[in-house]
């Protein structure tokens, strides 16, 4: 073989390798998700204790403040997504970072109820601006990468999930160290992370991203509300989020029932985070080569339902603190493992599916609506779950109901896309 023919054969191979690499903007946005979660989780896990012990708020008021934060974030994602479609992601992301810096700094000095509520609302609304903007652009860039590389876009979205989970793992560890000084220092550290994010995006994020259209706001919501396949996806994704929310609602109650305390919760949360960080990419790669998007989400929801069923079965056959030592935690650990693997199947696929169902030029609106609609499902479902847990029913009943709801969500998955 001549040298010239070797060069002719080598060039296309190198070109193919270049196409499989992530674009600079994708790498920036994935690192953004890591930084967002580090800055956020430096503060959030310690907020409730600070409000109760330092500020002196009653328990119901602490719950209200945390609920307002969730509403101002998840509930308003659709606003941030719409603004990203209209003005592009750069101004929306920069504005969100600036508001998050102001919110964390304000929270660090807030000592009265109204100032705490104002700071928390500002923190939540900041995320409602930058998160849907970033997520919608990652989804759009993932589609472009899929077309150029011939590989599934879910790989990119899985990497995005891993980056976020890594931030959620590192943030609380850093926050615990800073809390040794005081809560104000923790808040200012969180604000400092977002100062770095703001500076990096002001420097690196392009003014105009090729291929992204700017779409008028008018008429978008009406089209979305007529999009039945997308709304069905939102409800199915909401069932997954409702299940995931049980890490903070049903799981602590069950751990305390079987062990007498909640000291094991931190280890169970760490187990979930480590599983995502270490196995998300291999799982996505393996599943992406074998299952279509609908089947992948269905498999994930059924895994989660199986996790609820495991705890229900154990709760039906054992009494409180009926198993010795670590054996008492085996069913809930099994639930955490199955829930986490189900999440790894559901989350990247749901985000990858949105571009298939969104109207042209309105990916930000649809990405935001996925969070807002599913957040409403979680709000209603969590209230019902809390009622079940407090109703004095046999401990297996809430878990069986949650298993049934999650399994039934498979029937909601759209067949289009």
N, C-alpha and C positions, 0 to 999 in steps of 0.2 A: 504494500500500500504506500502510495507517495505521500510526502509531507503535506502537500497541498490538499489532498483528499482527506487526510487526517484532520486538518484544520477545518475543512468544510463540515465534517461530521461532528466535530467538537463544539462548534459555535452554537447550533441549536440546543445542544444539551445544556450549555452554560446559560443560554437565554431562558430555558425552561426552569433552571434552578433559580434564576433571578426572579421569575414570576411567582415562585412559591414563598419568597420572603415577604414579610409584612412591610407595608409602606411606612414611611416616617410618621405620618399622622396617626396611623393605627398604633404604632409603638408608643407615641405620645399619649394617646387616649387610654391605652391599657395601663400605663404608668400613672396616669391621672386617677384612675379608679383605685389603685393601690394607695396613692397619697390621700385621696378623699377619705377613705376608710380609716387610715391611720389617724388623721386629724380628728375625725368624728368620734372614733371609739377610744381615743385618749380621754374623752370627757364623758360620753353617754353612760357607761356602766356605773359611774359614781354619782350621777346626778340625783337619783332618788334619795340616796343616803344623805347627800348634802342638803337637799331641800327639807328632809325630815329632821335631821339632827342639828344642822348649823342655822338654817333659816327658821326652823321651828314650825313648819307647815304640818297641818293635820294629814292623816293618811289619804282621805278622800280628795284633798286639794292637791297632793302630790300626784295622785292618779289623774286628776283633771289636767294638770300641767303637762304630764307625759302624753295624755291623749291629744291635747292641743298641738303638741309638737308633731305627732304623727299625722294629724289632720292637715296641718299647715304644710306638710311635706307631701305625703302620698296623695292627699285629696286635691292638691293643686299642681300635680305633675302635668296634667293636661294643659295648664296655663303655660308652663315652661316649654312644653313641646310645641305649642302653637306659636309662641314667640320665636323659637328656634327656626321654625319653617318660614316665618315672616322676615326675620332680620338676620338669619345666619347664626351659627353656633358661637362665634367668637364673642360678640357683645353680651350674649346671654350667659355664657360661662364666666366671663370676667365680672359681670354684675353679680352673679351668684357667689363667686369667691369673695368679692368685696363685702357683700352682706353677711356671709358666714364669718369673716374676720370681725366685723362690727358686732355680730351677735355673740360670739364667744367672749370678746373683750367686755361687752356689756354684762354678760352672765357672771363673769368673774367678780364684778363689783356690785352686782344686784343683791340687795338685802331686804327688799320689800316685795310683797306678792305681785304688785302690778309691774314692777321692774323685771322680776323673774319671768312673768308671762310674756312681756314685751320681747325680752331677749330670746326666749324659747321660740316664739312665733317667727322672729327674724331668722333664727338658725334653721327652722324647718322650711321657710319660704325660700331661703338661699338654695337648699337642695332641690326644691321644686323647680328652680331655674336651671341649675347646671346639670343635674343628673339626666333628665330626659334629653337635653341637648347632646350630651356626650353619648348616651346609650343609642340614640337614633343615628348618630353619625357612625358609631362603631358598627351598627347593623348594616348601614348602607355601604360602608367600606368593606364589610365582610362579604357582601354580595359581589362587589367588584373583584375582591380577591378570589372568590369562588370561580368567577368567570375566567379569570386570568390563569389560575393554577389548576383548575379542574378538581379541586378538593372541596370538601363540604365546608360551608360557612360556619357550621356549628363548632368547628375547631377554634376559630377566632373567638367566638362568643364564649366558649369554654375557657379559653385563656383569660378573657375579661373577667369571668366568674372567679377564677383562681386568684387573680390579682386582688379582687375585692375581698375575698375570704382571707388572703394573707394579711391584708390591712386590718381586717377585723380581728385577726389573731394577735398581731403585733401591737395594735393600738392600746388595748387594755393593759398589756404588760408594761408599756411605757407609762400609761396613766397611773398605774399602781406605784411605780417608782416616784413619779412627780407628786403624787398625793401625800408622800411623806413630808413634803414642804407644806403645801396647803392646796385647797381646791382652786383658788385664784391662779396659782402657778400652772395648774393643769389646764385651765381654760386658756391662759395666755400662750401655753405651748401649742394647744390646738389651733389657736389663731395664727401662731407663727408658721405652722405647717401650711395653712391656706395662704399666707403671705408668699411663701415659696411657690405654691401652685399658681397664684395670680401672676407673679413675676415670670415664671416659666411660660405660661400661656400667652402673656402679653408679648413675649419675645418669639415664641416658636409657632403659635397657632396662626395660620394664614388669614388674611383679611377676607378672602373669598376662596372657598374650596371648590376645585373643578368638579363639575357634575351635579352640584347641589343647587337646586332651584330655590328661589324665594317666592313663596306662595301667599296670596292674600288670605287674611283670616276668614273672611266672609264665606259662609256656606260650608265650611269644613265639618262643623259639628253635626249639621243636618245629614250630610252624607255618611258620617261615622255611625249615627244612630240607626241608619237603614242597613248597615253592613252586618247582617246576621252572622255570617261565619266569624267575623272578628269579635263580635260580642260573645259568641259561644266560646271562643278561645279565651277571652277575658274571664268568663265564669269558671272555666276549667282551671285556668291558672290561679284564680282566686281560691279554688278548693285546695290547690297545692299550698298557697300562702297561709290559708287557715290551718292546714296541717302543720306547716313549719312553725306557726305561732304557738303551737302546743309545747314547744321547747320552753316557753316562758309562762304557760298557763297550766296545762294538765300535767306536764312532766314534773315540775316541782312538787305538786300535790302528791303524785304517786311515789316519788322518791321519799318524801317525808313519811308517807303511809307505811312503806316497807322497811325503812331504816330508822325512822324516828327523828331524822334531821335532814337538812338540805345541803350538808357539807359536800356531798358527792357531785353536786350539780356542776361545779367548775370543771371537774374531770370529764364529765359527759359533754360539756360544751367544747372543751379542748379536743376531745375525740372527734367530734363533728368537723371542726375546722381543719384538723390535720388530715382527715380523710379527703376533704375537698382539695386541699393544697397538693396532696401527694398522688391522688388517683383520678382527679377530674379529667385531665388530658388523656390518659390511657383509656378511660371508660368512654369518653366521647369519640376517640379514634376507633375503638372496637365497635361501638354501637353504630357510628355513622357509616361504617362499611357494610352494615347488615340490615338496618332498619330505616324505613322512611320516617318522616317527622311525626306523623300521627301515631305510628306504632311505638316510637320512642317515648313520646309523652304518655301514651297509654301504659306502657311498661313501667314508667316511673311512678305514675299514680297508683298502679296496682302494688308496687313494692311498698309504697307508703301505707296503703291500706293493710298490707300484710303486717307491717310494723305495729299498727294499732291493734290488730287481731292478736299478735303475740302478747301484748300487755293485757288485753282483755282476757285471754285464756289463763294467764298466770294469776290475774286478780280474782278470777272466778274459782280458782282451785287452792288458793293460799289465804291465810289470815294475815293481818298486819304483823310485820316483823316475824313472819312465820319461817323464813329461810335464814340460815346462819350466814353471817359475814357477807363476803362478796357475792355469794349466790343470790342474795336478795336483789342485787342490782342487775342480774343477768337479763331479765325480761326488758327492763328499760334501756339497758345497753344495746340489746337487740333492736329495740325500737329506734334508737338514735342511729344505728348503722343503716337500717333499712330506709329510714327517712332521708338520711344523707345521700345514699345511693339513688334513691328516687329523685331527690332534688337535682342531682347531677345529670339525670336524664331529662328532667322537665325544663330547667331554667334556660340552658343554652338553646334548646329547640324552640321554646316559646318565643325567645327574642329573635331567633332566625326566621320564624314563621311570619312575624309581623310584616316585613317587607312584601311578602306574597299577598297579603290581604289589604294593605294600605292603599289609599288612593294616591295617584301620582303627585309627588311634591308635598305630601302631608305625612311623611314618616315621623316627624317630631310629634305631631298631634296624636298619632296612633300609638307611638311608644309611650307617651305620657298617659294616654287613656288606658293602656294596659295596666299601668300601676294604679291609676285612680279608680277604675272600675273594680279591679281585683281587691284594692284596699277597702272599698265599700263592702265587698263580700266578706272580707275578714272582720270588719267592724261588726256586721250583723251576726256573723257566725261565732265570733268570740263571745258576744253577749249571750247567745244561746248556749254555748259550751260552758260558760261560767254559771249559768242557771242550772245546767245539768250537774255540774260538780258540787253545787251547794244544795241540791235538792234532797240529799240523804238517800240516794239510790244506791244499789249495790255498786261497788267500785268498777266492775267490769262494764257497766252499762254505757257511761260516756265514751269509753274507748271503742265499744262496738258501734255506737252511733257514728263516731268519727271515721271508723273503718268503712262503714256503709256509704257515708257521704263522699269520701274520697274515691271509692270504687265506682260510685254512680257518676262521678264527674267524667269518667272515660266516655260515657255516652254523649257528653256535650261537645267533644272534640270535633271541629269541622272536618269535612271530608275534602274540602277544596284546598289546594295549595300543597 
